[in-house]
């Protein structure tokens, strides 16, 4: 299946970083307005992800390349034991205009990256 890694990474990103999406999951989950918002946001992002026009996430191939080269987390400096526990992070945060390019990519534990948010660069 094409784009499965991109879809998974995009969903995880939305569930961790999109406050409006998180609230639509946590609050009034059966409320029609919240459910409509949740599915609309997901469908919009999914369409961009599958069409290749969603520049926020790095490809799995790039993640594997970085992992094979050096599986050290740039945040905690410990070894990442499995690629499934890794995430490619933007050196310059995407939220502050950082591009999704190999030059702006660094490998981190998923946990470390999720807890740093865009506070570090």
Beta strands, then each sheet from edge to edge (+ up, - down):
strand 1: 86-90
strand 2: 105-109
sheet 1: 1+ 2-
end
